Amino acid sequence: MAANFRLNLNEVALLFIPENTQSEIKDACIVQVIVRSIGMAANRSPSVDDCATFFCYADEISSVVQNVILGHLAYPDLPTNFVLRGGKYILHAKRKEWKAGKDYSFKWGKEVINAAAEKWIFEMVPRIND
């Protein structure tokens, strides 16, 4: 399934996930997600390889991220940390409590939408020499 959005490297995004009883998602929610270059946590700027890899595979990576989030919402027992290997990149996926999400109020029209309890962080590593 292709994502109906495109994530940007090293930018936080809020995704609206609608209720979908066919895929076991019982309540709509907002999920925080980021795809960051490896080393961003250490305040390292993304390398040329980081930027080029993400640019070439942004649509694919966005679809992978969407599927992981939808899978987690439908099946909450998904592991907290795991690794996904694409043809030219590796994604280190982890989720953790989204403390700040509790401080915000989201709406879709007049409907109140809750923040997800957890946020997702994906660290992307280019597979240059594989």
VEXVEX-157983 format. One record per residue: x, y, z of N, C-alpha, C, O in turn; residue in one letter. Coordinates in steps of 0.02 Angstrom, whole numbers, plus 32768, in hexadecimal, padded with zeros to 4 digits. Each point is the difference from the previous one (the first is absolute). Last residue first. Example, Ala and Ser with C-alpha at 12.3 -4.5 7.8 and 13.67 -1.06 7.14 Angstrom:
2
[[8282,7F90,8162],[802A,803B,8003],[7FD9,8037,8025],[8019,8037,8008],s]
[[7FF6,7EAB,7FF4],[7FD3,803B,8000],[802D,803C,8000],[8034,7FFF,8021],a]
END
This chain:
130
[[8536,7F83,7FFE],[7FE2,7FBD,8002],[7FF7,7FE4,7FBA],[7FE8,7FC8,7FF8],d]
[[8070,8117,8061],[802D,7FCD,7FE4],[7FE3,7FBA,8002],[8026,7FCF,7FFD],n]
[[7F5B,80F7,804F],[8029,8016,7FC7],[8026,7FC7,7FE0],[8001,7FFB,7FC3],i]
[[7F27,803A,80D8],[8026,7FC2,7FF2],[802A,800D,7FC2],[7FEC,7FEE,7FC9],r]
[[7FA6,80C3,80FC],[8008,7FEB,7FBA],[8027,7FBE,7FFC],[802E,7FF5,8028],p]
[[7F34,805B,80A4],[8046,7FF7,7FF1],[8005,7FEB,7FB6],[7FE2,7FCD,7FEE],v]
[[7F5E,80A7,80CD],[8011,7FE5,7FBF],[804B,7FFE,7FF7],[8023,8031,800E],m]
[[7F1C,7FCF,80C4],[8042,8018,7FEC],[8013,7FDD,7FBF],[8000,7FC2,7FFC],e]
[[7F11,8079,808F],[8021,7FD5,7FD0],[8043,8020,7FEE],[8003,8038,7FE9],f]
[[7F2A,7FD6,80DB],[803F,801D,7FE9],[8020,7FCB,7FD1],[800A,7FC7,8014],i]
[[7EF3,8074,8067],[802E,7FD5,7FDC],[803D,8027,7FE8],[7FFB,8039,7FE9],w]
[[7F42,7FD4,80F0],[8018,801E,7FC2],[8032,7FCF,7FE1],[8019,7FD3,8022],k]
[[7F08,800F,8094],[8047,7FF9,7FEF],[8010,8023,7FBE],[7FD5,8007,7FD4],e]
[[7F4F,7FF9,808C],[8028,7FFD,803E],[804B,7FFE,7FF1],[8029,8013,802B],a]
[[7F23,806A,7F34],[8015,7FBC,800F],[802C,8002,803F],[8020,8032,800F],a]
[[7F24,8089,7FCF],[8045,7FF1,7FED],[800F,7FB7,8011],[7FE8,7FE7,8033],a]
[[7F1A,806E,7F95],[8033,7FF7,8033],[8045,7FF6,7FE2],[8007,7FE4,7FC9],n]
[[7F15,80A4,7FE1],[802C,7FC9,7FEE],[8038,7FFB,8035],[8022,8032,800C],i]
[[7ED5,803F,7FCE],[803E,8001,8025],[8028,7FC1,7FEF],[7FE6,7FC8,8003],v]
[[7F5A,80BA,7F63],[8012,7FC3,8024],[8044,8008,8022],[8031,8014,7FE0],e]
[[7F61,808A,7F8A],[7FEB,8007,8046],[8014,7FC4,802B],[7FF9,8001,803D],k]
[[8094,8022,7EF4],[7FBF,8020,8001],[7FED,800C,8049],[8025,8022,8024],g]
[[808D,7F67,7FF9],[7FF2,7FF5,7FBA],[7FB9,8018,7FF6],[7FD0,7FDB,800E],w]
[[80FA,8054,80BA],[7FBB,7FF8,7FE8],[8001,7FF3,7FB6],[802B,8018,7FDB],k]
[[807D,7FEF,811B],[7FF9,7FFB,7FB8],[7FB6,7FF7,7FEE],[7FDA,7FE1,8025],f]
[[80D6,8075,80AF],[7FBC,7FED,7FF0],[7FF8,8002,7FB4],[800C,8034,7FE1],s]
[[80D0,7FAE,80DC],[7FDF,801F,7FC6],[7FB9,7FE6,7FF8],[7FEF,7FC9,8015],y]
[[80B6,7FEB,8090],[7FF7,8048,800C],[7FDA,8023,7FC8],[7FF0,803B,8005],d]
[[8058,7EDC,7FFD],[7FCA,8008,8031],[7FEF,804A,800B],[7FCA,8010,8019],k]
[[80EF,7FA9,7F5F],[7FC0,7FF8,7FDE],[7FC4,800A,802E],[7FCA,8014,7FEA],g]
[[811F,7FE9,805D],[7FE6,8041,7FEB],[7FBC,7FFA,7FDE],[7FD9,8030,8000],a]
[[809E,7F09,8043],[7FEA,8028,8039],[7FE0,8041,7FEB],[7FCC,8013,801B],k]
[[8063,7EFF,7F78],[7FFA,8043,7FE5],[7FE3,802C,8037],[7FC4,800E,8000],w]
[[80CD,7EFC,8000],[7FC8,8028,8017],[8003,8046,7FE3],[8035,801F,7FFD],e]
[[8041,7F2E,7F6F],[8003,800F,8047],[7FC7,802E,8012],[7FDE,801C,7FD5],k]
[[809C,7F38,7F5B],[7FC9,8029,8018],[800A,800C,804A],[801C,7FD7,8024],r]
[[807D,7FE2,7EEE],[7FF2,7FFA,8047],[7FC5,802D,8011],[7FF4,8033,7FE1],k]
[[80B3,7F62,7F42],[7FBF,8019,8018],[7FFB,7FF7,804C],[8012,7FCC,801B],a]
[[80A8,8042,7F10],[7FFD,7FEA,8045],[7FC1,8020,801D],[7FFD,803D,8009],h]
[[8050,7F8E,7EF0],[7FDA,8029,802F],[8002,7FDF,8045],[7FEA,7FC6,8007],l]
[[80AD,803A,7F03],[7FEB,7FDB,803B],[7FDB,8031,802D],[8017,8038,800A],i]
[[8028,7FBB,7ED9],[7FFF,8021,8042],[7FEC,7FCF,8036],[7FE4,7FCB,7FF2],y]
[[801D,8007,7F1E],[8037,802F,8005],[8003,8026,8042],[8024,8031,8007],k]
[[7F3A,7F1C,7FCB],[8035,7FF2,7FD0],[803D,802C,8008],[8038,7FE8,7FF9],g]
[[7F3C,7FF5,80E3],[7FEB,800E,7FBC],[803A,7FF0,7FD1],[8036,7FED,8016],g]
[[7F85,7FCA,80F1],[8034,8007,7FCD],[7FE0,8009,7FBB],[7FDE,7FD4,7FE6],r]
[[7FEB,804D,8135],[7FE3,7FF1,7FBE],[8036,800D,7FCC],[8021,8034,8000],l]
[[7FCA,7F9E,811F],[8025,8019,7FC6],[7FDD,7FE9,7FC1],[7FEC,7FC6,7FFA],v]
[[7FC8,8071,811A],[800F,7FCD,7FCE],[8022,8022,7FC5],[8002,803E,7FFC],f]
[[7F7E,7FEA,810E],[8039,800F,7FD5],[8008,7FC8,7FCD],[7FFB,7FC5,8011],n]
[[7F4B,8031,807C],[8010,8047,800B],[8039,8017,7FD3],[7FFF,8039,7FE9],t]
[[7F51,7EFA,7FD4],[803A,8010,802B],[800D,804B,8004],[7FEE,8026,7FD3],p]
[[7F19,7F7F,800B],[803B,8009,7FD6],[803C,8012,802B],[7FF8,8028,802F],l]
[[7F1D,7FB9,8017],[8037,7FD8,8019],[803E,8003,7FD4],[8031,7FDC,800C],d]
[[7EF0,808E,7FC9],[802D,8024,802E],[803B,7FD8,801A],[802D,801E,801E],p]
[[7F30,7FE8,7F08],[801C,7FC9,8028],[8034,801D,8030],[803C,7FFF,7FF0],y]
[[7F49,8094,7F87],[7FD3,7FC7,7FFB],[8016,7FC6,802D],[7FD7,7FDB,801A],a]
[[80AC,80E9,7FD9],[7FBF,8014,801A],[7FCF,7FC5,7FFE],[7FD5,7FFA,802C],l]
[[8102,7FE7,7F77],[8004,8008,8048],[7FBC,8012,801E],[7FED,7FE5,8034],h]
[[8028,800F,7EE1],[8007,7FBE,801E],[8001,8003,804C],[7FE2,7FD7,8022],g]
[[801F,80F2,7F65],[7FBE,7FE0,7FFB],[8002,7FBA,8020],[7FD2,7FEC,8022],l]
[[80FA,8085,7FD1],[7FD3,8022,802E],[7FBB,7FE1,7FFF],[7FE2,7FF3,8035],i]
[[80BC,7FBD,7F31],[8015,7FEF,8044],[7FD0,801F,8032],[7FEA,7FDE,802F],v]
[[7FF8,805A,7EF0],[7FEC,7FBA,800D],[8013,7FEA,8046],[7FDC,7FDA,8021],n]
[[8068,80FE,7F94],[7FB7,7FFC,8007],[7FEA,7FB9,8012],[7FD7,7FF7,802D],q]
[[810C,8028,7FA1],[7FEF,8020,8040],[7FB5,7FFB,800C],[7FEA,7FEE,8037],v]
[[8063,7FCA,7EF9],[8015,7FD2,8034],[7FEC,801B,8045],[7FE5,7FDB,8029],v]
[[7FF8,80B2,7F20],[7FD1,7FC7,7FFF],[8011,7FCD,8037],[7FD3,7FE7,8021],s]
[[80C1,80CD,7FBD],[7FC0,8019,801C],[7FCC,7FC9,8003],[7FDA,7FFB,8030],s]
[[80F2,7FD5,7F66],[8009,8005,8048],[7FC0,8019,8022],[7FEE,7FE7,8035],i]
[[8014,8014,7EE0],[8003,7FBC,801B],[8006,8001,804C],[7FDC,7FDB,8023],e]
[[8031,80F3,7F6E],[7FBC,7FE4,7FF9],[7FFD,7FBA,801E],[7FD1,7FEF,8024],d]
[[8103,807D,7FD6],[7FD1,8020,8030],[7FBA,7FE2,7FFB],[7FE0,7FF5,8034],a]
[[8102,7FDF,7F58],[7FD3,7FCD,801B],[7FCC,801C,8030],[7FE2,7FDA,8027],y]
[[80CA,80AB,7F64],[7FEE,7FCC,7FCF],[7FCA,7FD0,8019],[7FDA,7FE4,7FD8],c]
[[807C,80C6,80B9],[7FDF,8020,7FC6],[7FE8,7FCB,7FCE],[7FC8,8003,7FE7],f]
[[80BC,7FB8,80D2],[7FBB,8010,8013],[7FDA,801E,7FC5],[7FC6,7FF0,7FF5],f]
[[811D,7FE1,7FE9],[7FDA,7FC2,800A],[7FB7,8010,8012],[7FD2,7FE2,7FE4],t]
[[80C4,80D3,800B],[7FF3,7FE2,7FBE],[7FD6,7FC1,8006],[7FD1,7FF5,7FD9],a]
[[8076,8076,80EF],[7FD0,802A,7FDA],[7FEE,7FE0,7FBD],[7FC5,7FFE,7FEE],c]
[[80E2,7F99,8097],[7FC0,8000,8023],[7FCB,8023,7FD7],[7FCA,7FE6,7FF3],d]
[[8113,8022,7FBE],[7FE2,7FBE,7FF6],[7FBC,7FFB,8022],[7FD1,7FE3,7FE4],d]
[[80AE,80DE,8040],[7FE7,8000,7FBC],[7FDE,7FBE,7FF1],[7FCC,7FFE,7FDF],v]
[[8034,803A,8120],[8033,7FFD,7FCB],[7FDF,8005,7FBC],[7FC3,7FFD,7FFA],s]
[[7FDE,8073,80F1],[7FFC,7FC5,7FD4],[8036,8003,7FCA],[8011,8036,7FE7],p]
[[801E,8038,8109],[7FD9,8010,7FC4],[7FFD,7FC1,7FD4],[802E,7FD8,8000],s]
[[7FEC,8021,810C],[8027,7FFC,7FC3],[7FD2,8010,7FC5],[7FC8,7FE6,7FFC],r]
[[8009,8003,80FC],[8005,8042,7FE0],[802D,8000,7FC3],[8020,8033,7FF1],n]
[[7F93,7F0E,8091],[8041,801A,8016],[800E,8044,7FDF],[8039,8017,8000],a]
[[7F04,7F72,7FCA],[7FFC,8006,8049],[8041,801C,801D],[8001,801D,8036],a]
[[7FF1,7FAE,7EE5],[7FDD,803E,800F],[7FFC,800C,804B],[8004,8038,8018],m]
[[8057,7F02,7F78],[802D,8032,801B],[7FDE,8042,8010],[801E,802B,801E],g]
[[7F7C,7F40,7F27],[8026,7FE3,8038],[8031,8036,8018],[8020,8021,7FD8],i]
[[7EFF,8030,7FBA],[803F,7FE3,7FEA],[8026,7FE7,803D],[7FFA,801C,8037],s]
[[7EF8,7FEC,7FC8],[803B,802A,8007],[803E,7FDB,7FE7],[8004,7FC3,8000],r]
[[7EE0,804A,800B],[8034,7FD8,7FE0],[803E,802D,8003],[8002,8035,7FE1],v]
[[7F0F,7FCC,80B8],[8039,8020,7FE0],[802B,7FCB,7FE0],[800B,7FCA,801C],i]
[[7EEA,8066,805F],[8033,7FD5,7FE0],[8038,802C,7FE6],[7FF6,803A,7FEC],v]
[[7F0E,7FBC,80B1],[803D,8025,7FEF],[8033,7FD0,7FE4],[8009,7FC9,801A],q]
[[7EDF,802B,7FE8],[803F,7FE0,8012],[803A,802D,7FEB],[8002,801A,7FC8],v]
[[7EDF,7FE4,806C],[8038,8025,7FE3],[8040,7FDF,801A],[8007,7FF5,803C],i]
[[7EF4,7F9C,7FA1],[8032,801E,802C],[8033,8027,7FD7],[8002,7FFC,7FC2],c]
[[7EFE,7F64,8044],[802D,802D,7FDC],[8032,801D,8032],[7FF0,8008,803B],a]
[[7F9F,7F07,7FF0],[7FF8,8048,800D],[8031,8028,7FD7],[803B,7FEC,7FF9],d]
[[7FB5,7F23,7FF1],[7FBE,8010,801B],[7FF4,804B,800B],[7FC7,8016,7FFD],k]
[[80C7,7F36,7F65],[800F,8040,8020],[7FBD,801C,8017],[7FD8,8019,7FD7],i]
[[8047,7F15,7FA9],[8003,7FFC,804A],[8013,8041,8023],[8010,7FFF,803B],e]
[[7FC1,7FD6,7ED4],[8046,7FF1,8013],[800A,8003,804C],[8038,8009,8018],s]
[[7EF1,801D,7F89],[8018,7FC7,7FD8],[8048,7FEE,8013],[8012,7FC5,7FFC],q]
[[7F7F,80FA,8063],[7FED,7FC1,8020],[8018,7FC3,7FD8],[8009,7FCA,801C],t]
[[8046,8137,8001],[7FF8,7FD1,7FC9],[7FF3,7FBB,801D],[802E,7FDB,8013],n]
[[7FFB,8146,8027],[7FE5,7FBF,8016],[7FF8,7FD4,7FC3],[7FEC,8018,7FCA],e]
[[80CC,80A3,8018],[7FB8,7FFA,800C],[7FED,7FBB,801B],[8026,7FCF,7FF9],p]
[[80BB,80D0,8017],[7FED,7FBB,7FEF],[7FB6,7FF8,800E],[7FEC,8000,803B],i]
[[80D6,80CE,7F9F],[7FBC,7FF1,8014],[7FF0,7FBA,7FE7],[8004,7FF3,7FC4],f]
[[80F2,8082,8079],[7FD6,7FDB,7FD0],[7FBC,7FF4,801E],[7FF9,7FE8,8039],l]
[[80EC,80C3,7FDF],[7FC6,7FE6,8024],[7FD2,7FE0,7FCD],[7FEB,8020,7FD0],l]
[[812F,8017,8037],[7FBF,8003,7FDE],[7FCA,7FE5,8030],[800E,7FD4,8028],a]
[[8108,808F,7FD3],[7FC9,7FE0,8022],[7FBF,8009,7FD9],[7FF3,8036,7FE5],v]
[[810B,7FC5,7FB3],[7FC9,802C,8013],[7FC8,7FD7,8022],[7FEC,7FCC,7FE7],e]
[[80E6,7FE1,7FAB],[8010,8028,803C],[7FCB,8033,8012],[800F,8032,8021],n]
[[7FCE,7F70,7EF1],[8036,7FEA,802B],[800C,8032,8038],[8003,803C,7FF4],l]
[[7F0A,7FA2,7F9B],[803F,8022,7FF2],[8034,7FE6,8032],[7FF0,7FEF,8039],n]
[[7F1F,7F9E,7F59],[8026,801A,8039],[803E,8024,7FE7],[8019,7FF2,7FCA],l]
[[7EF2,7FE1,7FBE],[8049,7FF6,7FF8],[8023,8021,803B],[7FF9,803C,800B],r]
[[7F02,7F51,7FB3],[8027,8039,8017],[8049,7FF1,7FF2],[8011,7FC7,7FF0],f]
[[7F41,7F99,7FF8],[7FDF,803A,7FE2],[8020,8041,801A],[7FE0,8034,8001],n]
[[8084,7EC4,7FD5],[7FEE,8034,8031],[7FDE,8039,7FDB],[800F,800F,7FC7],a]
[[7FE7,7EF2,7FDF],[8028,803E,7FFC],[7FE6,8032,8034],[7FC4,8006,800C],a]
[[8036,7EE5,7FF3],[7FD6,803B,8000],[802C,803E,8000],[802C,8007,802B],m]
END
